[in-house]
Every structure is written in structure tokens, then in C-alpha cells.
Amino acid sequence: MEGETNRRSDSSTHLEQDICIHIFTVSSAMVGVCLTVIGLIRVVITLGRADTLADDLLAGDALLFLISCLLSYWALRSRSLRRMHRLEKIADGIFILAMIGMVVICALITYSISLPAR
């Protein structure tokens, strides 16, 4: 009975670490995506095609992804299982918020680019 409880706990801990690893890798990749898109938007603005607030919003979104990435890394390095769970949940929530922000920003970029040039 005791061994079964330990196996469940080990499997739960492994699952939480697996989620943290995924949040960590995807968040760090999304920081790069945000920075790349900011550069592309600056090129579009320089060429005079569109002027948008999206690059500023993307900078904030990149910051959210970075915070999520750092929290998930901290959770992976945490020795306390309780702290790991708490940090993982916070990182997950910030990651979801940043992903929603990314969708909204993409819609804003699409709208701004589709407008006729003034």
C-alpha cells in the first residue's frame, strides 16, 4: 500500500515536472517569436505601410512569456514539492494569459495591415 502511494506521488511529481519543462521551452521560444515580430512590425512601419500599437503590446507580451519561463525554471529547480506546484500553477496562468494576448495582438496586426494606406 505504501509503495503504491509513493508510485502515485512519483508519477504526479514527474507529470508536474513535465508540464514545467513544456512551459519553460515554449515560453522561451515565444519570447523569440515576439521579438522577431516586433522587428518585422518595425520594418513595416518604416516602409510606411501601417502604424500600429502592436509592437508595444508585443513587448509586454514577450515580458509575460519571459516571466512564465523564469517561474517554470524556478519550479524545476525547487526542492519543495509544494513550492514547485505553486510556481507551476502561476507560470501556467501567466503563460495562458500571454497566449491570449498573442492572439489579440495578431488580430490587431491583421486589422492594421488590412486597412488601406492613408
PyMOL commands that place a pseudoatom at each C-alpha (Angstrom):
pseudoatom trace, name=CA, resn=MET, resi=1, chain=A, elem=C, hetatm=0, pos=[0.000, 0.000, 0.000]
pseudoatom trace, name=CA, resn=GLU, resi=2, chain=A, elem=C, hetatm=0, pos=[2.757, 2.397, 0.927]
pseudoatom trace, name=CA, resn=GLY, resi=3, chain=A, elem=C, hetatm=0, pos=[4.713, 1.609, -2.237]
pseudoatom trace, name=CA, resn=GLU, resi=4, chain=A, elem=C, hetatm=0, pos=[1.624, 2.308, -4.371]
pseudoatom trace, name=CA, resn=THR, resi=5, chain=A, elem=C, hetatm=0, pos=[1.190, 5.721, -2.738]
pseudoatom trace, name=CA, resn=ASN, resi=6, chain=A, elem=C, hetatm=0, pos=[4.856, 6.528, -3.396]
pseudoatom trace, name=CA, resn=ARG, resi=7, chain=A, elem=C, hetatm=0, pos=[4.488, 5.478, -7.048]
pseudoatom trace, name=CA, resn=ARG, resi=8, chain=A, elem=C, hetatm=0, pos=[1.463, 7.757, -7.448]
pseudoatom trace, name=CA, resn=SER, resi=9, chain=A, elem=C, hetatm=0, pos=[3.364, 10.618, -5.832]
pseudoatom trace, name=CA, resn=ASP, resi=10, chain=A, elem=C, hetatm=0, pos=[6.400, 9.994, -8.057]
pseudoatom trace, name=CA, resn=SER, resi=11, chain=A, elem=C, hetatm=0, pos=[4.201, 9.844, -11.160]
pseudoatom trace, name=CA, resn=SER, resi=12, chain=A, elem=C, hetatm=0, pos=[2.414, 13.075, -10.146]
pseudoatom trace, name=CA, resn=THR, resi=13, chain=A, elem=C, hetatm=0, pos=[5.738, 14.799, -9.500]
pseudoatom trace, name=CA, resn=HIS, resi=14, chain=A, elem=C, hetatm=0, pos=[7.046, 13.584, -12.860]
pseudoatom trace, name=CA, resn=LEU, resi=15, chain=A, elem=C, hetatm=0, pos=[3.910, 14.930, -14.582]
pseudoatom trace, name=CA, resn=GLU, resi=16, chain=A, elem=C, hetatm=0, pos=[4.311, 18.326, -12.885]
pseudoatom trace, name=CA, resn=GLN, resi=17, chain=A, elem=C, hetatm=0, pos=[7.970, 18.475, -13.910]
pseudoatom trace, name=CA, resn=ASP, resi=18, chain=A, elem=C, hetatm=0, pos=[6.971, 17.521, -17.449]
pseudoatom trace, name=CA, resn=ILE, resi=19, chain=A, elem=C, hetatm=0, pos=[4.447, 20.385, -17.556]
pseudoatom trace, name=CA, resn=CYS, resi=20, chain=A, elem=C, hetatm=0, pos=[7.098, 22.786, -16.202]
pseudoatom trace, name=CA, resn=ILE, resi=21, chain=A, elem=C, hetatm=0, pos=[9.551, 21.666, -18.878]
pseudoatom trace, name=CA, resn=HIS, resi=22, chain=A, elem=C, hetatm=0, pos=[6.958, 22.278, -21.600]
pseudoatom trace, name=CA, resn=ILE, resi=23, chain=A, elem=C, hetatm=0, pos=[6.068, 25.729, -20.230]
pseudoatom trace, name=CA, resn=PHE, resi=24, chain=A, elem=C, hetatm=0, pos=[9.775, 26.559, -19.978]
pseudoatom trace, name=CA, resn=THR, resi=25, chain=A, elem=C, hetatm=0, pos=[10.631, 25.564, -23.540]
pseudoatom trace, name=CA, resn=VAL, resi=26, chain=A, elem=C, hetatm=0, pos=[7.555, 27.037, -25.206]
pseudoatom trace, name=CA, resn=SER, resi=27, chain=A, elem=C, hetatm=0, pos=[7.741, 30.289, -23.215]
pseudoatom trace, name=CA, resn=SER, resi=28, chain=A, elem=C, hetatm=0, pos=[11.349, 30.850, -24.171]
pseudoatom trace, name=CA, resn=ALA, resi=29, chain=A, elem=C, hetatm=0, pos=[10.505, 30.162, -27.823]
pseudoatom trace, name=CA, resn=MET, resi=30, chain=A, elem=C, hetatm=0, pos=[7.577, 32.586, -27.657]
pseudoatom trace, name=CA, resn=VAL, resi=31, chain=A, elem=C, hetatm=0, pos=[9.869, 35.339, -26.324]
pseudoatom trace, name=CA, resn=GLY, resi=32, chain=A, elem=C, hetatm=0, pos=[11.893, 34.875, -29.506]
pseudoatom trace, name=CA, resn=VAL, resi=33, chain=A, elem=C, hetatm=0, pos=[8.748, 34.911, -31.645]
pseudoatom trace, name=CA, resn=CYS, resi=34, chain=A, elem=C, hetatm=0, pos=[7.566, 38.151, -30.037]
pseudoatom trace, name=CA, resn=LEU, resi=35, chain=A, elem=C, hetatm=0, pos=[10.926, 39.828, -30.588]
pseudoatom trace, name=CA, resn=THR, resi=36, chain=A, elem=C, hetatm=0, pos=[11.014, 38.675, -34.219]
pseudoatom trace, name=CA, resn=VAL, resi=37, chain=A, elem=C, hetatm=0, pos=[7.526, 40.014, -34.880]
pseudoatom trace, name=CA, resn=ILE, resi=38, chain=A, elem=C, hetatm=0, pos=[8.433, 43.321, -33.215]
pseudoatom trace, name=CA, resn=GLY, resi=39, chain=A, elem=C, hetatm=0, pos=[11.304, 43.608, -35.696]
pseudoatom trace, name=CA, resn=LEU, resi=40, chain=A, elem=C, hetatm=0, pos=[9.017, 42.791, -38.612]
pseudoatom trace, name=CA, resn=ILE, resi=41, chain=A, elem=C, hetatm=0, pos=[6.455, 45.345, -37.483]
pseudoatom trace, name=CA, resn=ARG, resi=42, chain=A, elem=C, hetatm=0, pos=[9.169, 47.990, -37.225]
pseudoatom trace, name=CA, resn=VAL, resi=43, chain=A, elem=C, hetatm=0, pos=[10.142, 47.214, -40.836]
pseudoatom trace, name=CA, resn=VAL, resi=44, chain=A, elem=C, hetatm=0, pos=[6.509, 47.577, -41.943]
pseudoatom trace, name=CA, resn=ILE, resi=45, chain=A, elem=C, hetatm=0, pos=[6.185, 50.881, -40.070]
pseudoatom trace, name=CA, resn=THR, resi=46, chain=A, elem=C, hetatm=0, pos=[9.446, 52.160, -41.579]
pseudoatom trace, name=CA, resn=LEU, resi=47, chain=A, elem=C, hetatm=0, pos=[8.204, 51.340, -45.070]
pseudoatom trace, name=CA, resn=GLY, resi=48, chain=A, elem=C, hetatm=0, pos=[5.105, 53.407, -44.293]
pseudoatom trace, name=CA, resn=ARG, resi=49, chain=A, elem=C, hetatm=0, pos=[2.617, 50.596, -44.788]
pseudoatom trace, name=CA, resn=ALA, resi=50, chain=A, elem=C, hetatm=0, pos=[0.972, 50.779, -41.372]
pseudoatom trace, name=CA, resn=ASP, resi=51, chain=A, elem=C, hetatm=0, pos=[1.436, 52.304, -37.970]
pseudoatom trace, name=CA, resn=THR, resi=52, chain=A, elem=C, hetatm=0, pos=[0.227, 50.226, -35.048]
pseudoatom trace, name=CA, resn=LEU, resi=53, chain=A, elem=C, hetatm=0, pos=[0.456, 49.837, -31.300]
pseudoatom trace, name=CA, resn=ALA, resi=54, chain=A, elem=C, hetatm=0, pos=[1.103, 46.101, -31.777]
pseudoatom trace, name=CA, resn=ASP, resi=55, chain=A, elem=C, hetatm=0, pos=[4.879, 46.313, -31.318]
pseudoatom trace, name=CA, resn=ASP, resi=56, chain=A, elem=C, hetatm=0, pos=[4.449, 47.910, -27.896]
pseudoatom trace, name=CA, resn=LEU, resi=57, chain=A, elem=C, hetatm=0, pos=[1.882, 45.292, -26.928]
pseudoatom trace, name=CA, resn=LEU, resi=58, chain=A, elem=C, hetatm=0, pos=[4.175, 42.521, -28.176]
pseudoatom trace, name=CA, resn=ALA, resi=59, chain=A, elem=C, hetatm=0, pos=[6.966, 43.821, -25.963]
pseudoatom trace, name=CA, resn=GLY, resi=60, chain=A, elem=C, hetatm=0, pos=[4.655, 43.450, -22.967]
pseudoatom trace, name=CA, resn=ASP, resi=61, chain=A, elem=C, hetatm=0, pos=[3.611, 40.006, -24.170]
pseudoatom trace, name=CA, resn=ALA, resi=62, chain=A, elem=C, hetatm=0, pos=[7.262, 38.977, -24.512]
pseudoatom trace, name=CA, resn=LEU, resi=63, chain=A, elem=C, hetatm=0, pos=[7.763, 40.087, -20.911]
pseudoatom trace, name=CA, resn=LEU, resi=64, chain=A, elem=C, hetatm=0, pos=[4.850, 37.864, -19.798]
pseudoatom trace, name=CA, resn=PHE, resi=65, chain=A, elem=C, hetatm=0, pos=[6.358, 34.898, -21.644]
pseudoatom trace, name=CA, resn=LEU, resi=66, chain=A, elem=C, hetatm=0, pos=[9.728, 35.633, -20.022]
pseudoatom trace, name=CA, resn=ILE, resi=67, chain=A, elem=C, hetatm=0, pos=[8.147, 35.728, -16.550]
pseudoatom trace, name=CA, resn=SER, resi=68, chain=A, elem=C, hetatm=0, pos=[6.391, 32.433, -17.266]
pseudoatom trace, name=CA, resn=CYS, resi=69, chain=A, elem=C, hetatm=0, pos=[9.660, 30.937, -18.460]
pseudoatom trace, name=CA, resn=LEU, resi=70, chain=A, elem=C, hetatm=0, pos=[11.556, 32.078, -15.369]
pseudoatom trace, name=CA, resn=LEU, resi=71, chain=A, elem=C, hetatm=0, pos=[8.833, 30.846, -12.993]
pseudoatom trace, name=CA, resn=SER, resi=72, chain=A, elem=C, hetatm=0, pos=[8.761, 27.423, -14.621]
pseudoatom trace, name=CA, resn=TYR, resi=73, chain=A, elem=C, hetatm=0, pos=[12.565, 27.254, -14.399]
pseudoatom trace, name=CA, resn=TRP, resi=74, chain=A, elem=C, hetatm=0, pos=[12.351, 28.200, -10.727]
pseudoatom trace, name=CA, resn=ALA, resi=75, chain=A, elem=C, hetatm=0, pos=[9.730, 25.481, -10.217]
pseudoatom trace, name=CA, resn=LEU, resi=76, chain=A, elem=C, hetatm=0, pos=[12.012, 22.914, -11.848]
pseudoatom trace, name=CA, resn=ARG, resi=77, chain=A, elem=C, hetatm=0, pos=[14.872, 23.957, -9.557]
pseudoatom trace, name=CA, resn=SER, resi=78, chain=A, elem=C, hetatm=0, pos=[12.695, 23.993, -6.432]
pseudoatom trace, name=CA, resn=ARG, resi=79, chain=A, elem=C, hetatm=0, pos=[13.337, 21.286, -3.876]
pseudoatom trace, name=CA, resn=SER, resi=80, chain=A, elem=C, hetatm=0, pos=[9.969, 21.713, -2.182]
pseudoatom trace, name=CA, resn=LEU, resi=81, chain=A, elem=C, hetatm=0, pos=[7.126, 19.867, -3.902]
pseudoatom trace, name=CA, resn=ARG, resi=82, chain=A, elem=C, hetatm=0, pos=[4.576, 22.372, -2.578]
pseudoatom trace, name=CA, resn=ARG, resi=83, chain=A, elem=C, hetatm=0, pos=[6.553, 25.335, -3.915]
pseudoatom trace, name=CA, resn=MET, resi=84, chain=A, elem=C, hetatm=0, pos=[7.010, 23.566, -7.255]
pseudoatom trace, name=CA, resn=HIS, resi=85, chain=A, elem=C, hetatm=0, pos=[3.234, 23.091, -7.597]
pseudoatom trace, name=CA, resn=ARG, resi=86, chain=A, elem=C, hetatm=0, pos=[2.541, 26.721, -6.690]
pseudoatom trace, name=CA, resn=LEU, resi=87, chain=A, elem=C, hetatm=0, pos=[5.148, 28.111, -9.088]
pseudoatom trace, name=CA, resn=GLU, resi=88, chain=A, elem=C, hetatm=0, pos=[3.991, 25.795, -11.863]
pseudoatom trace, name=CA, resn=LYS, resi=89, chain=A, elem=C, hetatm=0, pos=[0.390, 26.979, -11.492]
pseudoatom trace, name=CA, resn=ILE, resi=90, chain=A, elem=C, hetatm=0, pos=[1.436, 30.641, -11.570]
pseudoatom trace, name=CA, resn=ALA, resi=91, chain=A, elem=C, hetatm=0, pos=[3.680, 30.038, -14.601]
pseudoatom trace, name=CA, resn=ASP, resi=92, chain=A, elem=C, hetatm=0, pos=[0.842, 28.186, -16.329]
pseudoatom trace, name=CA, resn=GLY, resi=93, chain=A, elem=C, hetatm=0, pos=[-1.627, 31.025, -15.668]
pseudoatom trace, name=CA, resn=ILE, resi=94, chain=A, elem=C, hetatm=0, pos=[0.770, 33.687, -16.943]
pseudoatom trace, name=CA, resn=PHE, resi=95, chain=A, elem=C, hetatm=0, pos=[1.546, 31.536, -19.989]
pseudoatom trace, name=CA, resn=ILE, resi=96, chain=A, elem=C, hetatm=0, pos=[-2.166, 31.217, -20.852]
pseudoatom trace, name=CA, resn=LEU, resi=97, chain=A, elem=C, hetatm=0, pos=[-2.634, 34.973, -20.356]
pseudoatom trace, name=CA, resn=ALA, resi=98, chain=A, elem=C, hetatm=0, pos=[0.316, 35.677, -22.670]
pseudoatom trace, name=CA, resn=MET, resi=99, chain=A, elem=C, hetatm=0, pos=[-1.046, 33.283, -25.313]
pseudoatom trace, name=CA, resn=ILE, resi=100, chain=A, elem=C, hetatm=0, pos=[-4.428, 35.043, -25.228]
pseudoatom trace, name=CA, resn=GLY, resi=101, chain=A, elem=C, hetatm=0, pos=[-2.583, 38.347, -25.540]
pseudoatom trace, name=CA, resn=MET, resi=102, chain=A, elem=C, hetatm=0, pos=[-0.705, 36.989, -28.548]
pseudoatom trace, name=CA, resn=VAL, resi=103, chain=A, elem=C, hetatm=0, pos=[-3.978, 36.087, -30.299]
pseudoatom trace, name=CA, resn=VAL, resi=104, chain=A, elem=C, hetatm=0, pos=[-5.409, 39.556, -29.632]
pseudoatom trace, name=CA, resn=ILE, resi=105, chain=A, elem=C, hetatm=0, pos=[-2.224, 41.207, -30.895]
pseudoatom trace, name=CA, resn=CYS, resi=106, chain=A, elem=C, hetatm=0, pos=[-2.254, 39.045, -34.043]
pseudoatom trace, name=CA, resn=ALA, resi=107, chain=A, elem=C, hetatm=0, pos=[-5.822, 40.181, -34.691]
pseudoatom trace, name=CA, resn=LEU, resi=108, chain=A, elem=C, hetatm=0, pos=[-4.716, 43.807, -34.212]
pseudoatom trace, name=CA, resn=ILE, resi=109, chain=A, elem=C, hetatm=0, pos=[-1.797, 43.347, -36.617]
pseudoatom trace, name=CA, resn=THR, resi=110, chain=A, elem=C, hetatm=0, pos=[-4.058, 41.739, -39.212]
pseudoatom trace, name=CA, resn=TYR, resi=111, chain=A, elem=C, hetatm=0, pos=[-6.583, 44.576, -38.885]
pseudoatom trace, name=CA, resn=SER, resi=112, chain=A, elem=C, hetatm=0, pos=[-3.867, 47.269, -39.103]
pseudoatom trace, name=CA, resn=ILE, resi=113, chain=A, elem=C, hetatm=0, pos=[-2.231, 45.785, -42.170]
pseudoatom trace, name=CA, resn=SER, resi=114, chain=A, elem=C, hetatm=0, pos=[-5.535, 45.207, -43.968]
pseudoatom trace, name=CA, resn=LEU, resi=115, chain=A, elem=C, hetatm=0, pos=[-6.530, 48.869, -43.679]
pseudoatom trace, name=CA, resn=PRO, resi=116, chain=A, elem=C, hetatm=0, pos=[-5.835, 50.926, -46.795]
pseudoatom trace, name=CA, resn=ALA, resi=117, chain=A, elem=C, hetatm=0, pos=[-2.756, 53.158, -46.545]
pseudoatom trace, name=CA, resn=ARG, resi=118, chain=A, elem=C, hetatm=0, pos=[-3.514, 56.769, -45.719]
for i in range(1, 118): cmd.bond("trace and resi %d" % i, "trace and resi %d" % (i + 1))
show_as sticks, trace
zoom trace
